[in-house]
Amino acid sequence: MNGPRDRRTFVTSAATGCLLGLAGCLSGSSEKVSVDDATPDVPSPDPDASVSWETFQYDAANTGVAPGAGPAPGSAGEVVSRWEFETGGGVYSSPAVVDGTVYVGSDDGSLYAISASSGTERWSFETDDSVTSSPAVVDGTVYVGSGDGSVYAIPADANSTPDAEWRIETEGAVAGSPTVADGVVYVGSSDNHLYAISTADGEKLWRFETDETILRAPAVVDGTVYVGSNDGSLYAIDTDSETERWRLETDDRIQSRPAVANGVVYVGSNDNTIYAVEADSGEIRWTFQIEGSVTASPAVTDHAVYVGGFDNRIHALSPAAGSESEGDQPADPASYFWAHGGLNVVRSSPVVVGDALYVGNEDGTITSLSAETGEENWQFATGRWVAGSPAVVDGVVYVGSGDGSVYALEEA
């Protein structure tokens, strides 16, 4: 894919030169890179929307797009912490927020249920290893994986330390997040398998083997599970027949969770490329290369694909493909709307709520950007890296940090 990759590398290299060569050129600001001066359409925020943030990236498709509104900056351009909840380890897990409770895991080995309003602990559940998995909360049950190799089902509304409804063991660590759809929990393990587990009783319905570890959450849409593996492949698996529908091979590990929207699967690879793939066939719609690995998951609206990477930037791309490249080279996105720099490594998967994007950063900050232009709305500093994905509910941003705390950020 030398043709299109060479052209995209030039665009991002020029932008990176701006970042490195001109002091303040991209520090906390966006860089307009669209050749046609286009910007994506974005919805208006809806502060009255009722939002239940049940799973990583909001839904089973991992779109990262939700209704509602986040906090607006105060007169000083800042947001403030409503509360900070300390755990005993770094918080890589992305929070779920359901019925006034925040559910999140910690490297200290526990899953926590925290009052969304006050930040007080409602209960905690201890596993035998770190919980980097992001919980999914569906029909009154919390599903979460652990480094101890198990997947747990825990009652969400417990008043004290709960007992697990069931626990199933895999043959490796479960670092990734479960995705729940139609009474089935889908989750990967470092034993190279994707598991399908009954929500009712924890029965293992089937498992699908890849060639390497599965570290991240699958997406489940219309009877198909989409999951990436460290073997460098993106798999589409039929949920009924338990068979592979198609497999797309990239040039390095896939540690990005696929996002599915409008019949297209979007996923990043450690080969420095973002792929847009037709969901029904596995054919590549377009590719886009940056100057670093893409382990974050895209957030996908009807009009834009937002993704960050190890190039220290957030990119906004068109879901549509541009003109076909010569020969068998994949197309580019139809538009490269904007790029926002001045960041550190972006492992956090962005989310889009209303007209704003929210994302964490390796430098310990959580940042809100305009989804239309990429301009910074506000930024808040934690004590260490922010690698998880935020949840935004009722005007509050909930996010964990490597400093061991979970933060609730609101309007000043």
Secondary structure by P-SEA (a helix, b strand, c coil): ccaaaaaaaaaaaaaaaaacccccccccbbbbccccbbbbbbbcccccbbbbbcccccccccccccccccccccccccccccccccccbbbcbbbbbcccbbbbcccccbbbbbccccccccccccccccccbbbbbcccbbbbcccccbbbbbbccccccccccccccccccccbbbbbccccccccccccbbbbbbcccccccccccccccccbbbbbcccbbbbcccccbbbbbccccccccccccccccccbbbbbcccbbbbcccccbbbbbccccccccccccccccccbbbbbccccccccccccbbbbbbcccccccccccccccccccccccccccccbbbbbcccbbbbccccbbbbbcccccccccccccccbbbcbbbbbcccbbbbcccccbbbbbccc
